[in-house]
Amino acid sequence: MRVLNPGINVVTPIVSQVIKMDLRTQVLDVPSQEVITKDNSPTNVDAIIYIKVIDPAKAYFQVTNYRSATVYLAQTTLRSVIGDMELDEILSSREKINLRLRDILDESTDKWGVKVDAVEIREVDPAPKVKQAMEEQTSAERMRRATILRADGEKTGAILQAEGEKKSRILQAEGLRQSKVLEAEGERLAIILQSQGEAQKLRIMSVGASTLDSKALTVLSLETMQSLGQGQSTKWIIPFEITSIMEGISDYLGSGKNTPAREISDVESIEKAVGKPEDILGPIPSIEELRVDLKNLEASIEQEKNKAEAVAKTRTE
């Protein structure tokens, strides 16, 4: 027995017989068969095998029919490999199954002079009941994902709404604070202006009073007593200077012509005795000073507003 090499070969007639072997890659079809998976799911599986004869002598003398032997071996090996795996793993790991089948078959067919180039799982067909269960499972999973997405959307919407309400409350509080500040500042300015007017009134009265003589003071005293008499009070408090007032009345009426008229001290004497109006009332701001204070207040309010907006923006992020 010998293997003829390519080229011219001499063969003795009658004594020798030439057997031809196909050394090209051959495709073998593994029939579909029902296999029970590891999770007890009946499944029909078939495959395709790509083989090549690398040793013609072994392929002829070591096995009766290497094609049939390879197919039967593939069926048993496929049943064994699929039985060790769950259905989900089979459906998602075909490449892994192909490589494992090829390694097992190639090692087993090596003694036959056959090399297994590749094994491909062609179809995995679960039983009808298993298919129905898988469809229900897929539908339930999709519903679960839809519910999760819907819940996430509602959660995001609630968060955004809460953030909007928070910003609105912050802006309302800021506006209320600014309005109160402006109102308080307006009241302060009004008090300052009123005090300034009263101070000016007192100054004018003090200057005017310095020029009054005793007769004018007597008339003012009588008017004051008349206003007291028109009041609703049942008790009067008469000052101890009533005698001096009566003397002034008599002088005014002419009964005391020989009595010298009393003169009021001049402005310098009053300021020397009592003090200057500025010392009594304190420093009174001018109009320009009030305007400067108002501008500073507006700048301070704007700065506080910017700080509040920055804090609100930071909390939102």
C-alpha positions as CSV (number, residue, x, y, z in Angstrom):
1,M,0.0,0.0,0.0
2,R,1.3,3.3,-1.0
3,V,0.0,6.8,-1.6
4,L,0.5,8.1,-5.1
5,N,2.0,11.6,-5.3
6,P,1.1,14.2,-7.9
7,G,2.6,13.5,-11.3
8,I,3.3,10.3,-13.3
9,N,3.0,7.1,-11.3
10,V,3.4,3.5,-12.5
11,V,0.7,1.1,-11.4
12,T,0.9,-2.7,-12.0
13,P,-2.4,-3.8,-13.7
14,I,-4.5,-6.5,-12.0
15,V,-2.1,-6.7,-9.1
16,S,-2.6,-3.0,-7.9
17,Q,-5.8,-1.0,-7.5
18,V,-6.0,2.8,-7.4
19,I,-8.6,4.3,-5.0
20,K,-9.3,8.0,-5.5
21,M,-9.8,10.3,-2.4
22,D,-11.2,13.9,-2.5
23,L,-8.8,16.1,-0.6
24,R,-10.9,19.3,-1.0
25,T,-12.9,20.8,1.9
26,Q,-16.2,19.0,2.2
27,V,-19.4,20.2,3.8
28,L,-21.4,17.7,5.9
29,D,-24.9,18.4,7.1
30,V,-25.7,17.3,10.7
31,P,-29.5,16.5,10.8
32,S,-31.7,18.3,13.3
33,Q,-32.2,16.5,16.5
34,E,-34.1,17.2,19.8
35,V,-31.8,18.0,22.7
36,I,-32.7,18.6,26.3
37,T,-30.9,21.6,27.7
38,K,-29.6,21.9,31.2
39,D,-32.7,23.8,32.3
40,N,-34.9,21.0,30.8
41,S,-36.0,22.9,27.7
42,P,-36.6,20.6,24.7
43,T,-34.8,22.2,21.7
44,N,-34.2,21.1,18.1
45,V,-30.6,21.8,17.0
46,D,-28.8,21.1,13.7
47,A,-25.3,22.1,12.4
48,I,-22.9,22.1,9.5
49,I,-19.4,20.7,9.5
50,Y,-16.5,21.6,7.2
51,I,-13.9,18.8,7.0
52,K,-10.8,18.0,4.9
53,V,-9.0,14.7,4.3
54,I,-5.3,15.2,5.2
55,D,-4.2,11.5,5.3
56,P,-5.9,9.4,2.6
57,A,-4.5,6.1,3.9
58,K,-6.0,6.6,7.3
59,A,-9.3,7.9,5.9
60,Y,-9.6,4.7,3.9
61,F,-8.2,2.0,6.2
62,Q,-9.0,3.4,9.7
63,V,-12.8,3.9,9.2
64,T,-15.3,2.5,6.8
65,N,-16.9,5.8,5.9
66,Y,-15.3,8.9,7.3
67,R,-18.2,11.1,6.3
68,S,-20.9,9.1,8.1
69,A,-18.6,8.6,11.1
70,T,-18.0,12.3,11.4
71,V,-21.7,13.2,11.2
72,Y,-22.6,10.6,13.8
73,L,-19.8,11.8,16.1
74,A,-21.0,15.4,15.6
75,Q,-24.6,14.5,16.6
76,T,-23.5,12.8,19.9
77,T,-21.0,15.6,20.6
78,L,-23.7,18.3,19.9
79,R,-26.1,16.5,22.2
80,S,-23.5,16.4,25.0
81,V,-22.4,20.1,24.7
82,I,-26.0,21.4,24.4
83,G,-27.1,19.3,27.4
84,D,-24.5,21.1,29.6
85,M,-25.9,24.6,28.8
86,E,-29.1,26.5,29.6
87,L,-31.3,27.7,26.8
88,D,-30.5,31.4,27.3
89,E,-26.8,30.6,27.1
90,I,-27.3,28.5,24.0
91,L,-29.1,31.3,22.2
92,S,-26.6,33.9,23.2
93,S,-23.3,31.9,22.9
94,R,-23.4,30.2,19.5
95,E,-19.8,31.1,18.8
96,K,-18.7,29.5,22.0
97,I,-20.5,26.3,21.1
98,N,-19.0,26.3,17.6
99,L,-15.5,26.5,18.9
100,R,-16.0,23.8,21.5
101,L,-17.6,21.4,18.9
102,R,-14.7,22.0,16.5
103,D,-12.1,21.2,19.1
104,I,-13.8,18.0,20.2
105,L,-14.5,16.7,16.7
106,D,-11.0,17.7,15.3
107,E,-9.3,15.7,18.1
108,S,-11.6,12.7,17.6
109,T,-11.2,12.6,13.8
110,D,-7.5,13.0,13.8
111,K,-6.9,9.3,13.9
112,W,-9.0,9.0,10.7
113,G,-6.8,11.3,8.8
114,V,-9.6,13.9,8.8
115,K,-9.3,17.6,9.9
116,V,-12.4,19.5,11.0
117,D,-12.0,23.1,9.9
118,A,-15.2,24.6,11.4
119,V,-18.5,23.7,12.9
120,E,-21.5,26.1,12.7
121,I,-24.8,25.8,14.6
122,R,-27.4,26.5,11.9
123,E,-30.6,26.6,13.9
124,V,-31.8,26.4,17.5
125,D,-35.5,25.9,17.6
126,P,-37.1,25.6,21.1
127,A,-40.4,23.7,21.6
128,P,-43.6,25.6,21.0
129,K,-44.4,25.9,24.7
130,V,-40.9,27.1,25.4
131,K,-41.3,29.7,22.7
132,Q,-44.6,30.9,24.1
133,A,-43.0,31.2,27.6
134,M,-40.1,33.1,26.1
135,E,-42.4,35.5,24.3
136,E,-44.3,36.1,27.6
137,Q,-41.1,36.7,29.4
138,T,-39.9,39.1,26.7
139,S,-43.2,41.0,26.9
140,A,-43.0,41.2,30.7
141,E,-39.5,42.5,30.5
142,R,-40.5,45.1,28.0
143,M,-43.4,46.2,30.2
144,R,-41.1,46.4,33.2
145,R,-38.6,48.6,31.3
146,A,-41.5,50.8,30.1
147,T,-42.7,51.2,33.7
148,I,-39.2,52.0,34.8
149,L,-38.8,54.6,32.1
150,R,-42.2,56.1,32.9
151,A,-41.4,56.3,36.6
152,D,-38.0,57.9,35.8
153,G,-39.8,60.5,33.6
154,E,-42.3,61.3,36.3
155,K,-39.5,61.5,38.9
156,T,-37.5,63.9,36.6
157,G,-40.7,66.0,36.0
158,A,-41.4,66.2,39.8
159,I,-37.8,67.3,40.4
160,L,-37.9,70.0,37.8
161,Q,-41.3,71.2,39.1
162,A,-39.9,71.3,42.7
163,E,-36.8,73.2,41.4
164,G,-39.0,75.7,39.6
165,E,-41.2,76.2,42.7
166,K,-38.1,76.7,44.8
167,K,-36.7,79.3,42.5
168,S,-40.1,81.1,42.5
169,R,-40.2,81.2,46.3
170,I,-36.6,82.5,46.4
171,L,-37.4,85.3,43.9
172,Q,-40.6,86.1,45.8
173,A,-38.7,86.3,49.1
174,E,-36.0,88.4,47.5
175,G,-38.6,90.8,46.0
176,L,-40.4,91.0,49.4
177,R,-37.1,91.7,51.1
178,Q,-36.2,94.4,48.6
179,S,-39.6,96.0,48.9
180,K,-39.3,96.1,52.7
181,V,-35.8,97.5,52.5
182,L,-37.0,100.2,50.1
183,E,-40.0,100.9,52.3
184,A,-37.8,101.2,55.4
185,E,-35.4,103.5,53.5
186,G,-38.3,105.7,52.4
187,E,-39.5,105.9,56.0
188,R,-36.0,106.8,57.1
189,L,-35.7,109.5,54.5
190,A,-39.1,110.8,55.4
191,I,-38.1,111.0,59.1
192,I,-34.9,112.7,58.2
193,L,-36.6,115.3,56.0
194,Q,-39.3,115.8,58.7
195,S,-36.6,116.3,61.3
196,Q,-34.8,118.6,59.1
197,G,-37.9,120.7,58.5
198,E,-38.6,120.8,62.3
199,A,-35.0,121.8,62.9
200,Q,-35.3,124.6,60.4
201,K,-38.6,125.6,62.0
202,L,-37.0,125.8,65.4
203,R,-34.1,127.8,64.0
204,I,-36.5,130.3,62.4
205,M,-38.6,130.5,65.6
206,S,-35.5,131.0,67.7
207,V,-34.3,133.8,65.5
208,G,-37.8,135.4,65.3
209,A,-38.3,135.1,69.0
210,S,-35.1,137.0,69.7
211,T,-36.7,140.2,68.2
212,L,-40.0,140.0,70.2
213,D,-40.5,142.6,72.9
214,S,-42.3,142.1,76.2
215,K,-45.6,143.2,74.7
216,A,-45.5,140.6,72.0
217,L,-44.7,137.9,74.6
218,T,-47.6,139.0,76.7
219,V,-50.0,138.6,73.7
220,L,-48.6,135.1,73.0
221,S,-49.0,134.2,76.7
222,L,-52.7,135.3,76.7
223,E,-53.3,133.3,73.5
224,T,-51.8,130.2,75.2
225,M,-54.0,130.6,78.3
226,Q,-57.0,131.0,76.1
227,S,-56.3,127.7,74.3
228,L,-55.9,126.1,77.7
229,G,-59.3,127.4,78.7
230,Q,-61.0,126.0,75.7
231,G,-59.6,122.5,76.4
232,Q,-61.7,119.6,77.9
233,S,-59.4,119.1,80.9
234,T,-60.8,119.9,84.4
235,K,-57.4,120.6,85.9
236,W,-55.1,123.5,85.1
237,I,-51.5,123.9,86.0
238,I,-50.7,127.6,86.4
239,P,-47.0,128.4,86.0
240,F,-45.3,130.3,88.8
241,E,-44.4,133.1,86.3
242,I,-48.1,134.2,86.3
243,T,-47.2,137.3,88.2
244,S,-44.8,138.4,85.5
245,I,-47.5,137.7,82.9
246,M,-49.9,139.9,84.8
247,E,-47.3,142.6,85.0
248,G,-46.8,142.4,81.3
249,I,-50.6,142.7,80.8
250,S,-50.7,145.8,83.0
251,D,-47.8,147.3,81.1
252,Y,-49.5,146.5,77.8
253,L,-52.7,148.1,78.9
254,G,-50.9,151.2,80.1
255,S,-51.3,150.9,83.9
256,G,-47.6,150.4,84.3
257,K,-46.2,153.1,82.0
258,N,-43.4,153.9,84.3
259,T,-42.2,150.3,84.3
260,P,-39.4,149.9,81.8
261,A,-40.1,147.5,79.0
262,R,-38.4,144.1,79.2
263,E,-36.2,143.2,76.2
264,I,-35.5,139.7,75.0
265,S,-31.9,138.8,74.7
266,D,-30.3,138.8,71.3
267,V,-29.4,135.7,69.3
268,E,-25.8,135.6,70.5
269,S,-26.9,135.7,74.1
270,I,-29.4,132.9,73.5
271,E,-26.8,130.7,71.7
272,K,-24.3,131.4,74.5
273,A,-26.8,130.3,77.1
274,V,-28.5,127.4,75.4
275,G,-26.2,126.5,72.6
276,K,-26.3,126.7,68.8
277,P,-29.1,124.9,67.0
278,E,-26.6,122.5,65.4
279,D,-25.3,121.5,68.8
280,I,-28.8,120.9,70.2
281,L,-30.3,119.0,67.2
282,G,-27.1,117.4,66.0
283,P,-25.8,117.3,62.4
284,I,-28.5,117.4,59.8
285,P,-27.7,115.9,56.4
286,S,-28.0,118.0,53.4
287,I,-29.9,117.1,50.2
288,E,-26.7,116.0,48.5
289,E,-25.8,113.7,51.4
290,L,-29.2,112.2,51.3
291,R,-28.9,111.5,47.5
292,V,-25.5,109.9,48.1
293,D,-27.0,107.7,50.8
294,L,-29.8,106.7,48.5
295,K,-27.4,105.7,45.7
296,N,-25.3,103.6,48.2
297,L,-28.5,101.9,49.3
298,E,-29.5,101.1,45.7
299,A,-26.0,99.7,45.0
300,S,-26.2,97.5,48.2
301,I,-29.7,96.2,47.2
302,E,-28.4,95.3,43.7
303,Q,-25.4,93.5,45.2
304,E,-27.6,91.5,47.6
305,K,-29.9,90.6,44.6
306,N,-26.9,89.3,42.6
307,K,-25.7,87.2,45.6
308,A,-29.2,85.7,46.0
309,E,-29.4,84.8,42.3
310,A,-25.9,83.2,42.4
311,V,-26.9,81.1,45.4
312,A,-30.1,80.0,43.7
313,K,-28.2,79.0,40.6
314,T,-25.6,77.1,42.6
315,R,-28.3,75.1,44.5
316,T,-30.0,74.3,41.2
317,E,-26.8,72.9,39.6
